[in-house]
Amino acid sequence: MGLLVHIFAAIVALNLVGRAALQTDQPVLDLFPEFNSLKTSYHQTIQTFQSEFQTIQSELATVKSKLQSFSEPRPAFLAVWTADTVALRSGDIIKFNHVVTDIGNDYSSSTGKFKAPKQGTYFFGGTVVSAPPDPLNLSLMKSGTPIMNPYATGTQGDSYTFTAVLQLNAGDTVYVQKPSGAEKAYGRSHSIFSGFMIF
């Protein structure tokens, strides 16, 4: 008997709630706050998923761009100086005239300069031979700024060899220049200049 009373009371309560909702402008869901809480949580979860999805899309685009850049040919060159004994004056740039390799066509034998096609880390190396009895003082230059000033004595066949790893922006130039004074140097395919983009 007691169970029937409870069931009847529950039916009456639901009936009264339903009627109250129909007699007012208040939505039925507003009478049950737990539903609003679930709805808010659902929307927050959807927004979180959307934000994470956008982040993943952005990261995938970055990875795709890097993979594409690795698959493209990287700038590289090797040039040899074939001239005989040359008198160098202050400010002269050595024009390594015989181009053996020039992937990207970024080294100019007419100017002696390598021009970076894009930003990155580059390796450069070379050797220049002095011509007795003169010692030889040259500079490896980056867009007008000396990077290093190796020195070779006037001993027969002495040379200076350089290597450098440089961070370059697109348009930066790298070359070998006589900083001051007047000295002689050997070409004769003994002197070379090379470089390539690491990454």
C-alpha positions, 0 to 999 in steps of 0.5 A: 500500500505504501508503494502505491502511495509513493508512486501516486505522489510522484505522478502528481508532482510531475503533473504539477511541474508540467502544468506549471511549465505550460502555464509560464514562459519558462522552458522546462529544462530551466526547471532542471539546473543539472541539464544546463550544467551538462549543456555548458560542459558540452559546449566547453568540451567542443570548444576545447576540441576545436582549439586543439584541432586548429593547433594540430592543423597549424603544426602539420602545416609547419612540418609540411613546409619544413619537409618541402624545404628539405626536398628542394636543392640547396645552394652550393658552389665551388669556384677556382682562381685560375689566374697566374700571379696577381697584384692585389690592392686595398679593397680588391675582391678576388674573383674565383673565375672558374666555376666548377659547381654552382647549384642555384646560380648564387655565386658570381664569377664576375663579382667574386661574391656569393649571394644568399638566396634565402635565410639559413646557416651556411658553410664556407671554405677556401684556400688562397696561396701567397706569392713570394716574397710577399706575405698575404693578408686577406679577409673573409667578408659578410656584406661588408663586414670582416669575419676573419683575417687569416694570414700567409707568409711570403714563404714559397707556396705558403697559403691561408685556408679558412672555414666558417659557418655563418648565419645569413639573411636572404641577400647577404653576400660572402666574398674574399677581399684584400683589406689594405696594402698591396700584395701578390697572390697565386691563382694557378688553380691552387686558390679556391672558394666554396660554400653550401647551405647546411639548413 
